[in-house]
Amino acid sequence: MHIFDSVQKTKRKFEPLVIGKATLYVCGPTVYDDAHLGHAKSALVFDLLTRVFRANGYEVTYARNITDIDDKIIKKAIEQKKDIKSITDFYTEAFHAEMEQIGVQRPDIEPKATESLDAMFTLIQKLIASGHAYKTSDGDVYFDTQSDHEYLSLSHRVQDESQRQERVESSEEKKNPADFALWKNVKDGSVTFDSPFGAGRPGWHLECSAMIEKHLAYKDKPYAIDIHGGGADLLFPHHENEAAQTRCATKHELANYWMHNGFVNIDGEKMSKSLGNSFFLKDALREYDGEVLRFYLLSSHYRSNFNFNTHDLEASKKRLDRLYRLKKRLFGLGANNEETPFKKELLTALSDDLNISAALALIDEMIAHANETLDTAGKHKALKKELIANLAYIEEVLGFGVKNPYEYFQFGVDEATKQKLSELIEARNEAKKAKDFERSDALREEILSFGVQLMDTPHGTFWEKV
């Protein structure tokens, strides 16, 4: 496999720290609000990455954190007059449900900030003991960026004060403007956690380093993990600061490879709460099948900025429809996992820094050739077996085509209507068995009045939304 390293700015061959294994950590959501399309894009990218690693035979350990300590969470809890846990539990569950709808598999490890405080304390104590962190008279603890000669080696930039990101206001006792909080002493009567440094809250950058050391880190390697990933906006300062505190506390670098996905734009404008154009995933899922959104959000290269618009989404859906129409032509045939040239070509494309354009072009070509051949006379048994294997592989590696092909075309029909149609189809089947063709025809007309198309197949009667 080859992946683009955001730090070295080049495509690199993947060489794992331990042969046959791949460790991956991705920055997860702060659970104070619904997931937006930016969250979905990042989750999908690293879901695809883990699938491709596994298809290549790697044993993958994938961790993605849940940030459940944050000022925005506390603010929402106060506004809604609820306890913090009820807020974080609600949005964590919603995040999981929406990720499942777009086919994102759960990570192997999903640590929460509230469950990782001891690991954070340990990291801070190591930094203080080694002279890389200091306490202020207010009880705050800061990382001393001047003590780390490698600081800014990740982002290759000059410190820009306008882009500093901190949970709470900075102390006037900071040694350097770039120093960032590891622990903040909080005296406003809001939520605090007991620590060896006094009651307070951890700095934003601290938790990922602590979680990686606790759950994933190789202690005897030059890097804690193979790959650290997240959105492009996290490279600086978040990942820069993570790398600095890990390097200074543990004597090994945080990650051998850094991967970052591009931004999601809405009709050309960067998605941002501050701009007021954040597009929640739950809104998109009301309008489109989750797999359609998966297909669309993965249809451009992960490092590119993604311009979300309904015109392109509709075009993307038609492309996925073609895959499902081929699946319908093969419906009812037995499973087949034989090796095929297509499977090898698909994995080769995806192993080249997740080259999704090449992968989708291969799929389009396979579908076109399959339909052209199946339209000719003959049973085409060998081809059908090969196609079944190819579709199963697409399902496994890309997460496309996972649904019953008839049910896929039923999206947008409410459950009550689906139940009614099921009852009418059952009644029609009974009428046909009884040779009551007048009733059977009447029931067919009633079914069609719901705006659906009816198909009688050797494997049963199915319907699609027209």
HUKAHU-V171382 format. One line per field, one symbol per residue. ss: DSSP state (2 for helix, 1 for strand, 0 for the rest). phi: phi as a letter, one per 30 degrees, with the letter a starting at -180 (. if undefined). psi: psi as a letter, one per 40 degrees, with the letter a starting at -180 (. if undefined). Layout:
ss = ???
phi = ???
psi = ???
//
This chain:
ss = 0111100001111000000011111100010000012222222222222222222000111111011000222222222200022222222222222222200000001001222022222222222220001110000011102220000000000000222000000000000000011111100000001000000111000222222222200000001111111112222222222222222222001111111110011100110022200001222222200222222220000000011102222222222222222222200000000000222222222201000222222222222222222200000022222222222222222200000022220000002222222222222222222000222222222222000111111001111110
phi = .bbdcdddhadbddbddbeibbcbbbdcdccbaddcddddedddedddedddedddjddccccbdcdcbadddddddddchbdddddddddddddddddddcidddddbbdcedcbddddeddddddddcicbbccddjdbbdddddcdcdiddchbcecddcdbbdbddddcddbedebdcbcdcbciddbbdadcjdlbdddddddedddddcbdddccdbdbdbcbldedcebcedededdddeddcibddbdbbbbcddccchjcedadddibdcdddddddcbeedddeeddcdcdddddccdadddddddddddeddddddddcdjdddacddbeeeddddddddchhdddddddddedddddddddddcdkdhdddddddedddddeedccicidcedddedcdjcddddeddddddddddddddddhcddddddddddddddibccbcbdckcbbbdd
psi = ihihhddefihihhhidhheihhhhhhaihgeiihadddddddddddddddddddeeihhhhhhihhfhidddddddddefiiddddddddddddddddddeehiiidhgiiddeedddddddddddddeeeiiiideeihihgddeheeheedefiihhdeeihidiiiieehdideiihdhhhheeeahihiieeihaiiidedddddddddddhheeieididhhiaideedheddddddddddddeeiididihhhiiihihfehhhhddeefhhiddddeddiiddddddddeeiideiihhhiddddddddddddddddddddeheiiihfihiddddddddddegffgdddddddddddddddddddeiiidfdddddddddddddddddefifeihddddeehehidddddddddddddddddddefgddddddddddddeefihhhhieeihiiih.
//
